[in-house]
Amino acid sequence: MGISADRVDRQKEFDEANGLGFPLLSDVDREVHRLFGTKRIGPLPGKRATFVIGGDRRLIRSVRSETNMLTHADEALEALRELSS
């Protein structure tokens, strides 16, 4: 799933434009950002982060890069492959 501070209608537009095929959740009050340590001060957008969480709710991998967006998908897929092997 994906989570951002965007409103639900913006999430829907983004999903339709990109055909993601997974749920996008709206965190307009930035509570999830706060809980995961990605909230910034004031109205600034949240820090970009990807978390791979196992079925047992343990954190498998955390990816925090704001300059290399491709690394998020690459590292998340690598973590999932390691789990399945």
Buried (B, 14 or more C-beta within 10 A) or exposed (E): EEBBBBEEEBBEEBBEEEEEEEEBEBBEEBEBBEEBEBBEEEEEBBBBBBBBEEEEEEEBBBBEBEEEEEEBEEBBEEBBEEEEE
